[in-house]
């Protein structure tokens, strides 16, 4: 069975905040994108 993930506005705001914090800590766009992609993959699984 395939599920469709729908993120609430609050969840999207949290992801934006996480993105900024990871970028500040890593100073790397690629690392930040990979971190968020991995996080969203975990949510999907």
HELIX and SHEET records of a PDB file:
HELIX    1   1 UNK A    9  UNK A   26  1                                  18    
HELIX    2   2 UNK A   29  UNK A   44  1                                  16    
END                                                                             
